Amino acid sequence: MLHSLNALEGYLVLGSDEELGYCKDFLFNDEHWNAHYMLIDTHKWLPGGKKALVHSKLISHINSDKQEIHLQVSKSQLKQSPSLLSNDPIARAYEKTYMCYFDYATWHVGPQPLDTYLTGVHPERVKLVGAGEEPASEKNHVHSANFVEDYELESDDKKHGHIKDFILNDENWDIAYLAIEMNRVLGHKHPILLNPSELEHIDWSQQKVIIDLPEKQILNSSAYHGKSYPSKGI
């Protein structure tokens, strides 16, 4: 099922035993356009300003009617998971530590979603992976979706609009679409939906997303009304 990231923000997050907080953001991999983590606003029950990050594979289901996101982990398990402070990058070393703690059968960051199975938690394994500086080749590409919202969509130095929303597929947590708010001068009343495969790259220094398509083709993309999606994104 497809979900608007903006709609999911504010949903109550429920662990296997009790409430954990509210959905605040999703972190996605910009190489493979997959939402790897959900960021939880825990209302400060976690000590030291620690972020509550939950891998998307630990989300059991979403109840849109009740605006709830249900997880496969308990409050205690989340509290003991590897720390990630606000100034830390989401690097592969952290992901390895995280996977080690939750005892996944396999760990992989690549073009396919993580093929993992949760079998337990092992706090004693957290120190197996060092937190030192990584080689450039080991840097991850995980970023806040909220941070990328409002990035301009641009081609050949022409601005078409900006990112308004991310549309997530909860079967594999791929980003099925980006909702783009088009510039008013183009006469589009509703945002359009673009598949991430249509994008060239993200220019982080200029805060823009580059696309190599004619403006006419961009304008002919499916309109987004917030309720239905083209079948190709399912």
Protein Blocks (a to p, Z undefined) as FASTA:
>chain_A
ZZdfklmgopacddfkbcfbdcfbdcddfklopafbdcddehhpaghhiacdddfklpmb
dcfknopacdfbdfklmmmpccddfkbccdfklmmmmmmmnopabdcddfbdcddddfbd
cfklmmmpccbdcdfklpccbdcfklmgopacdeehiafbdcfbdcddfklopafbacdd
ddfklopabdcdddfklpmbdcfknopadddddfklmmmpccdehlaccfklZZ
